[in-house]
Amino acid sequence: MNTLPSTETVVHIRGVGAYLPERIMHNDELASMVDTTDEWIRSRTGIEQRHLVAVGQLTADLAAQAAQAALDDAGLTVADMDALVLATTTPDMIFPSTASMVQARLGGKEFPAWDIQAVCSGFVYGLAQVEGMMRAGMFRRVLLIGAESMSRIVDWSDRNTCVLFGDGAGAVVLEAGENDGCGLMRSVLHCDGSYRELLMAEHAMRGQPPHTDRQTVMDMDAAGVSAIQMRGNEVFRVAVTKLGEVVNEVMAANGVQKSDIDWLVPHQANIRILQATAKKLNLPQERMVVTVARHANTSAASVPLALHDLYQRGELKRGQLLLLEAFAGGFAWGANMLRWSRD
């Protein structure tokens, strides 16, 4: 395990990767399953399509693909990593952790690997947690992944929720190094469990044998097991308020102004929430990364997938200021800020 003195440590993103399942479900296909239309979905959510896992394809499969892409982008291998952290709402087993399964798929051994569960805020929470550990000198290089198979916990007969979610994975390679004026800055995290009943999911296999292998996951697909429950209007109102507050908090914590922000990289829940957040920042729409139309809400995967989308477009420049934010069931919400390190 490689360590650095905390007084010299700044954490940088050295590699970015993503993976989306091959199957794409457009709104018209959903309209043949439930009482909805393409126009209804687009006007209320901004979503046009979503990617869905294949039968037997696991969250660990998605995560490993994204992780390998991030390692390749960084020019590193799993043997160079000191830890692997996976943010997910849809683990493949009760235990062991899905992170440990991803480690094995990548060929890694010995170094610590664990899951984080903060629903859609999982990647934002993970970035804050891992950055603190790295600044303390515990790790030099960490693979952080957000991966979800949300389609497995969606009620496909509920038009108010089934239209919202998709599957996918995004990953970053984090590396601790000397302060060169770039890298991760201070994060802000919150949770208020009193809102629990507004957005929740009971155990997807409640009252049935725990889902411990690939065959059981396939059986879940066939049975259409569902779990997500949401009171959308109430969630929307709280989300817009809390995201506005946390954006102001993270800017104050880092001593920056709204005009300093080059890119907003938000959780892709709903186009109306994205637009409301950008408005509070007085940020032009073209400076906000929007992938919700193509990816839908991929929960903990949405922020790293949006970051990868921006990265792949070639518009990120060294020294640019990025604000990442997310809001999730729990309610859990938070924001990270960083100056882009790559040339």
C-alpha positions as CSV (number, residue, x, y, z in Angstrom):
1,M,0.0,0.0,0.0
2,N,1.5,3.3,-1.1
3,T,1.1,6.3,1.2
4,L,1.9,10.0,1.2
5,P,2.1,12.5,4.1
6,S,-1.3,14.1,4.4
7,T,0.2,17.6,4.3
8,E,1.4,17.0,0.8
9,T,-1.5,15.1,-0.6
10,V,-4.0,16.3,-3.2
11,V,-6.3,13.8,-4.9
12,H,-6.6,13.8,-8.7
13,I,-8.7,12.0,-11.2
14,R,-6.3,10.1,-13.5
15,G,-8.7,7.9,-15.4
16,V,-12.3,7.9,-16.4
17,G,-14.4,5.0,-17.7
18,A,-18.0,4.0,-18.4
19,Y,-20.1,1.1,-19.6
20,L,-23.7,0.9,-20.7
21,P,-25.6,-2.4,-21.4
22,E,-26.3,-3.1,-25.1
23,R,-30.1,-3.3,-24.8
24,I,-31.8,0.1,-25.3
25,M,-35.5,0.6,-24.5
26,H,-37.1,3.7,-26.1
27,N,-40.2,5.4,-24.8
28,D,-42.4,3.9,-27.5
29,E,-41.6,0.4,-26.2
30,L,-42.6,1.4,-22.7
31,A,-45.8,2.9,-24.1
32,S,-46.7,-0.6,-25.3
33,M,-46.3,-1.9,-21.8
34,V,-48.0,0.7,-19.6
35,D,-50.4,3.6,-20.0
36,T,-47.9,6.3,-21.1
37,T,-46.6,8.0,-24.3
38,D,-43.3,9.2,-25.6
39,E,-44.5,12.8,-25.3
40,W,-45.7,12.3,-21.7
41,I,-42.3,10.9,-20.6
42,R,-40.2,13.5,-22.5
43,S,-42.2,16.5,-21.2
44,R,-42.1,15.4,-17.6
45,T,-38.6,13.9,-17.3
46,G,-36.6,14.7,-20.4
47,I,-35.9,11.0,-20.9
48,E,-36.0,9.5,-24.4
49,Q,-34.4,6.0,-23.8
50,R,-32.6,3.9,-21.2
51,H,-30.1,1.0,-21.2
52,L,-31.2,-2.2,-19.6
53,V,-29.1,-5.2,-18.4
54,A,-29.5,-8.5,-20.2
55,V,-30.9,-11.5,-18.4
56,G,-28.1,-12.9,-16.2
57,Q,-26.0,-9.7,-16.5
58,L,-25.0,-8.5,-13.0
59,T,-24.1,-5.2,-11.5
60,A,-20.6,-6.5,-11.1
61,D,-20.4,-7.2,-14.8
62,L,-21.2,-3.5,-15.5
63,A,-18.9,-2.2,-12.9
64,A,-15.9,-4.3,-14.0
65,Q,-16.3,-3.1,-17.6
66,A,-16.4,0.6,-16.5
67,A,-13.5,0.0,-14.1
68,Q,-11.3,-1.6,-16.7
69,A,-12.0,1.3,-19.1
70,A,-10.9,3.8,-16.3
71,L,-7.7,1.8,-15.7
72,D,-6.9,1.7,-19.4
73,D,-7.5,5.5,-19.6
74,A,-5.1,6.1,-16.7
75,G,-2.5,3.7,-18.2
76,L,-2.6,1.6,-15.0
77,T,-3.6,-2.0,-14.1
78,V,-5.5,-3.4,-11.1
79,A,-2.2,-4.3,-9.6
80,D,-1.5,-0.6,-9.2
81,M,-4.6,0.0,-7.0
82,D,-4.6,0.2,-3.2
83,A,-8.4,0.0,-2.8
84,L,-11.6,-0.5,-4.8
85,V,-14.9,1.2,-3.7
86,L,-18.2,0.6,-5.4
87,A,-21.3,2.8,-4.9
88,T,-24.4,0.8,-5.7
89,T,-28.1,0.4,-4.8
90,T,-28.4,-2.9,-6.5
91,P,-25.8,-5.3,-5.2
92,D,-25.6,-8.7,-6.7
93,M,-25.6,-10.5,-3.3
94,I,-26.4,-9.6,0.3
95,F,-22.8,-10.6,0.9
96,P,-20.0,-10.7,-0.1
97,S,-19.8,-7.1,-1.4
98,T,-20.2,-6.5,-5.1
99,A,-16.9,-4.6,-4.9
100,S,-15.2,-7.8,-4.0
101,M,-16.8,-9.5,-7.0
102,V,-15.5,-6.7,-9.2
103,Q,-12.0,-7.0,-7.7
104,A,-12.0,-10.7,-8.6
105,R,-13.2,-10.0,-12.2
106,L,-10.4,-7.5,-12.7
107,G,-7.8,-10.0,-11.3
108,G,-7.0,-8.0,-8.2
109,K,-6.0,-9.5,-4.8
110,E,-5.4,-8.6,-1.2
111,F,-6.2,-4.8,-1.3
112,P,-9.4,-3.7,0.4
113,A,-12.7,-3.5,-1.5
114,W,-16.1,-2.4,-0.2
115,D,-19.5,-1.1,-1.2
116,I,-21.2,2.2,-0.4
117,Q,-24.9,2.6,-0.3
118,A,-26.3,6.2,-0.5
119,V,-28.6,5.5,-3.4
120,C,-28.3,8.1,-6.2
121,S,-25.8,10.1,-4.0
122,G,-23.5,7.1,-3.7
123,F,-20.7,8.3,-6.0
124,V,-20.7,11.7,-4.5
125,Y,-20.5,10.2,-1.0
126,G,-17.8,7.8,-2.2
127,L,-15.7,10.5,-3.7
128,A,-15.8,12.4,-0.4
129,Q,-15.0,9.4,1.7
130,V,-12.1,8.1,-0.5
131,E,-10.6,11.6,-0.9
132,G,-10.5,12.0,2.9
133,M,-8.8,8.6,3.3
134,M,-6.3,9.4,0.6
135,R,-5.4,12.8,2.0
136,A,-4.8,11.1,5.4
137,G,-2.2,8.9,3.6
138,M,-4.1,5.6,3.7
139,F,-4.1,5.0,0.0
140,R,-2.3,6.4,-3.1
141,R,-4.5,5.0,-5.8
142,V,-8.1,4.0,-5.6
143,L,-10.7,2.7,-8.1
144,L,-14.1,4.3,-7.4
145,I,-17.1,3.0,-9.3
146,G,-20.8,3.8,-9.5
147,A,-22.8,0.9,-11.0
148,E,-26.5,0.0,-11.0
149,S,-29.0,-2.5,-12.4
150,M,-32.0,-0.4,-11.5
151,S,-34.3,-2.2,-13.9
152,R,-34.3,-5.1,-11.5
153,I,-36.0,-3.2,-8.7
154,V,-38.5,-1.2,-10.9
155,D,-42.2,-2.0,-10.9
156,W,-42.8,-2.3,-14.7
157,S,-46.5,-1.8,-14.2
158,D,-46.1,1.6,-12.5
159,R,-45.9,4.3,-15.2
160,N,-44.8,6.9,-12.7
161,T,-41.6,5.1,-11.8
162,C,-40.7,2.6,-14.5
163,V,-40.1,5.4,-17.1
164,L,-37.4,7.0,-14.9
165,F,-34.6,4.4,-14.4
166,G,-31.9,2.8,-16.4
167,D,-28.7,0.7,-15.9
168,G,-25.1,1.4,-16.3
169,A,-21.7,2.1,-14.7
170,G,-19.1,4.8,-14.5
171,A,-15.7,4.7,-12.8
172,V,-12.7,6.9,-12.0
173,V,-9.1,6.2,-11.0
174,L,-8.1,8.5,-8.2
175,E,-4.4,9.2,-7.4
176,A,-2.8,11.1,-4.6
177,G,0.0,13.5,-5.5
178,E,1.5,16.8,-4.8
179,N,-0.5,20.0,-4.8
180,D,-0.3,21.5,-8.3
181,G,-3.3,23.7,-8.0
182,C,-5.7,21.1,-9.3
183,G,-7.5,18.1,-7.8
184,L,-10.4,17.4,-5.5
185,M,-11.5,20.1,-3.1
186,R,-13.9,20.1,-0.1
187,S,-17.1,18.1,-0.3
188,V,-20.4,18.6,1.5
189,L,-22.7,15.7,2.5
190,H,-26.2,15.6,4.2
191,C,-28.9,13.0,5.1
192,D,-32.3,13.4,6.7
193,G,-34.0,10.0,7.4
194,S,-37.3,11.6,8.3
195,Y,-38.1,11.8,4.5
196,R,-37.6,8.0,4.1
197,E,-41.2,7.2,3.0
198,L,-41.2,9.6,0.1
199,L,-38.7,7.5,-1.8
200,M,-37.9,4.0,-0.8
201,A,-37.4,0.4,-1.9
202,E,-38.1,-2.6,0.3
203,H,-35.9,-5.7,-0.1
204,A,-36.4,-6.9,-3.7
205,M,-36.6,-10.5,-2.5
206,R,-38.6,-10.0,0.6
207,G,-40.1,-13.3,1.8
208,Q,-38.1,-15.3,-0.7
209,P,-34.7,-17.0,-0.6
210,P,-31.9,-14.4,-0.8
211,H,-30.5,-13.7,-4.2
212,T,-27.2,-15.4,-4.0
213,D,-26.2,-16.4,-7.5
214,R,-26.7,-15.6,-11.2
215,Q,-29.5,-18.1,-11.7
216,T,-31.5,-16.4,-8.9
217,V,-31.0,-13.0,-10.5
218,M,-32.3,-14.5,-13.8
219,D,-35.3,-15.8,-11.9
220,M,-35.9,-12.3,-10.5
221,D,-35.9,-11.0,-14.1
222,A,-38.5,-13.6,-15.1
223,A,-40.7,-12.9,-12.1
224,G,-40.6,-9.2,-12.5
225,V,-39.7,-8.5,-8.9
226,S,-40.3,-4.8,-8.1
227,A,-39.6,-2.5,-5.2
228,I,-39.3,1.2,-5.9
229,Q,-42.0,3.5,-4.4
230,M,-41.9,7.2,-4.9
231,R,-44.1,10.2,-4.2
232,G,-42.8,12.2,-7.1
233,N,-44.1,15.7,-6.5
234,E,-43.0,15.8,-2.9
235,V,-39.5,14.4,-3.8
236,F,-39.2,17.1,-6.5
237,R,-39.9,20.0,-4.2
238,V,-37.4,18.8,-1.5
239,A,-34.8,17.9,-4.1
240,V,-34.8,21.4,-5.7
241,T,-34.5,23.1,-2.3
242,K,-31.8,20.9,-0.9
243,L,-29.7,20.9,-4.0
244,G,-29.8,24.7,-4.1
245,E,-28.7,24.8,-0.5
246,V,-25.8,22.2,-0.9
247,V,-24.5,24.0,-4.0
248,N,-24.2,27.2,-2.0
249,E,-22.6,25.3,0.8
250,V,-19.9,23.7,-1.3
251,M,-19.1,26.9,-3.0
252,A,-18.7,28.7,0.4
253,A,-16.6,25.8,1.7
254,N,-14.2,26.2,-1.2
255,G,-14.3,30.0,-1.4
256,V,-15.6,30.2,-5.0
257,Q,-18.4,32.1,-6.7
258,K,-21.1,31.0,-9.1
259,S,-19.2,32.7,-11.9
260,D,-16.1,30.6,-11.2
261,I,-17.9,27.3,-12.1
262,D,-17.0,25.9,-15.5
263,W,-19.1,22.7,-15.5
264,L,-22.0,21.4,-13.4
265,V,-22.0,17.6,-13.4
266,P,-25.3,16.7,-11.7
267,H,-27.1,13.5,-10.9
268,Q,-29.4,12.8,-13.9
269,A,-32.8,12.4,-12.2
270,N,-35.1,14.6,-14.1
271,I,-34.6,17.4,-16.6
272,R,-36.7,19.8,-14.5
273,I,-34.5,19.3,-11.4
274,L,-31.4,19.9,-13.6
275,Q,-32.8,23.1,-15.0
276,A,-33.8,24.4,-11.6
277,T,-30.3,23.7,-10.2
278,A,-28.6,25.5,-13.1
279,K,-31.0,28.4,-12.7
280,K,-30.0,28.8,-9.1
281,L,-26.3,28.9,-10.2
282,N,-27.0,31.4,-13.0
283,L,-25.2,28.8,-15.1
284,P,-25.9,28.6,-18.9
285,Q,-27.5,25.4,-19.9
286,E,-24.5,24.6,-22.2
287,R,-22.3,24.4,-19.1
288,M,-24.4,21.7,-17.5
289,V,-23.8,18.1,-18.5
290,V,-27.1,16.5,-19.4
291,T,-27.3,12.8,-20.2
292,V,-30.7,12.0,-18.8
293,A,-32.3,11.8,-22.3
294,R,-30.1,8.9,-23.2
295,H,-29.3,7.2,-19.9
296,A,-32.4,8.0,-17.7
297,N,-31.7,7.9,-14.0
298,T,-28.9,5.4,-13.3
299,S,-28.7,6.2,-9.6
300,A,-25.1,6.0,-8.3
301,A,-23.8,5.5,-11.8
302,S,-25.3,8.8,-13.2
303,V,-22.6,11.3,-12.0
304,P,-19.6,9.2,-13.2
305,L,-21.5,8.5,-16.5
306,A,-22.1,12.2,-16.9
307,L,-18.5,13.0,-16.1
308,H,-17.3,10.4,-18.7
309,D,-19.7,12.0,-21.3
310,L,-18.1,15.4,-20.7
311,Y,-14.6,13.9,-20.8
312,Q,-15.2,12.0,-24.0
313,R,-16.5,15.2,-25.7
314,G,-13.0,16.7,-25.2
315,E,-14.3,19.9,-23.6
316,L,-12.6,19.5,-20.3
317,K,-9.4,21.6,-19.8
318,R,-6.9,21.5,-17.1
319,G,-7.7,23.9,-14.2
320,Q,-11.5,24.1,-15.0
321,L,-13.7,24.1,-12.0
322,L,-16.3,21.3,-11.8
323,L,-19.2,20.9,-9.4
324,L,-20.7,17.5,-8.9
325,E,-24.0,17.1,-7.0
326,A,-26.7,14.5,-6.3
327,F,-29.9,13.9,-4.4
328,A,-31.2,10.5,-3.3
329,G,-33.6,8.5,-1.3
330,G,-33.0,8.6,2.4
331,F,-33.0,11.6,1.8
332,A,-29.2,11.7,1.2
333,W,-27.6,14.5,-0.8
334,G,-24.2,16.1,-1.3
335,A,-21.8,17.9,-3.6
336,N,-18.1,17.7,-4.6
337,M,-15.9,20.3,-6.1
338,L,-12.7,19.8,-8.1
339,R,-10.3,21.4,-10.5
340,W,-9.6,19.2,-13.4
341,S,-6.1,17.8,-13.4
342,R,-5.7,16.2,-16.9
343,D,-4.2,18.1,-19.8
